[in-house]
Amino acid sequence: MMRPSRALWLLVAVAVAATLGGCAAASKPDGGEGPVPSHRLIVEPRDGYQPVYDFISEASRTVDMTMYQLSDAKAQDALKAAAKRGVKVRVLLDSDPQGGGGPAQNGPAYSDLTSGGVEVRWAWSGTLWHQKSLVRDGDSALVMTCNLYAPYYPIMRDYAVVVDSAATARGMQATFEHDWNETSSPPSPG
């Protein structure tokens, strides 16, 4: 049986890449102009958290974060620096102590961010608020399995995905707006 040569495999790989690249450009969801939505995977602990800090630091208008556990001086500094640059920064933190979040866990970050010009609110109590996400400038989102809780960084396998998609960011932004403005009752299933 004859084995395909490396050159043949390379040719096939280039053809597949070209085809997929063409499909991505041709299948833009809104059919409009602008960049094709993309995503970038961050694997922890291999990649470190600098991509998260950069995501925050690259904001020019808004950063909206929802976080279950927050105890990361670099992330908090990036949020405060953005606020000082005139970026509207809002953070919604878990308030339920049953699952490991809550005021005892998140209180120091709440105080630090508030004193640094960041708008911070507690999510409703009685609900485990396990979300970890950011929306930047209404056109990019960061969705994470990890909390921004620095003591766990060296020992946790986690993912974060940067999504450059205005449609995804708008959907997440709508949820954030609802949750930011309605912190007295849990979300409805419908």
C-alpha angles and dihedrals in degrees: 000000000000118000119219114252123245089248090058091050090048091050091050091048092051091048092050092047092049091048094049092045090052092048092052092053093045095047100055103156099228095037089227135118126277136066121337110248112262140175137208125204121221114196119202137248089008098061099037126217099280090101088059092050090047091050089057094042093053092062116118102176115008145007120187117183132185112191136176097198124013123184109131118120093199093052091045091048090050091051092048092046090052090051090050089053089057097261113143103240122187127176126191113197132195111259100186112100094194096085100038101274123084135099095310091056100032100030096095091051090046091054094042094050094044091052088049095057099264119134108235131182136176117240117234117289124240093047126089102239101204100159121123112187147125133201117202125199091336093280108071133049137192116208117187141184086201130080117225089249108135099197089067098046098096095049106037130091105211143149135221124187123202108208118195098195125121090203093055092043091050091052092049090044091055090053091047092050091052093048093044092052097040108048096144101071134037122253118275120238092234 
